[in-house]
Amino acid sequence: MARNYRRAKFRQVHPRLFAFEGHMSICAIEEKLFGAAVGLIRWSKNASPLSRHGPGPAVLEPKLHLPENDTEQGQLAGLPQAQGDDNPRDSVETQAEGVWRVRTYPMIGKEPWGPCDEQCPPGGPCSHKTDEELRALEESPLGQDKIFTLIDTVTMTATIFTAAWPPQALIACGTEGGIERVLVCSYDWTTGTLFKEAVLRFPGKILESMHRLPSIRLGLRRTW
Ligand SMILES: [Zn+2]
């Protein structure tokens, strides 16, 4: 079943954003969404202050620039093996088809409460929230920060963030470095006002699936 999912291509996807209170592993989320852990959803890299990222498994990418042996035309294919061996600064490898490749470690999102990494000082407090801390937050009193998880089926990412009141809308209202700043808002129906609960970062393509609003009432902080 999982293999079939991985080979499938998405056609006519209707994008959805939805959130739930609390947190659970990607496997548990996928089991509830797809019926099995199919490996389609990942943790976002830095969408919220609780997000974590780090170098993922090595991949071999085509090398675009050879510092010493490059030509102006960028001819990379077909260089003799000896020139690659003379360049020990990075691990250039060659494939059977003669394309130079370099080993890189792309950044990937990590489970926010997952195992400690080099960011956590030895013996000191963690740089991230632990599972116990997240569970404690989930039982906080009314009006104090709780943990929510947002699933984005456009970028197929999951993000955890804190909000005091249940979020009901995402308002994209600014951009920085090509990344949208999105306000996660709760709604007060007595005054028809959206209140900012958290600020997340999302890639710009999420805007293509959003509607434009002529005007909204926005409060930056609840006073009760
Ligand atoms: Zn840690």
Residues whose N, C-alpha, C, O or C-beta is under 5 A from the ligand:
A	BS01	ZN	C116 D117 C120 C126 S127
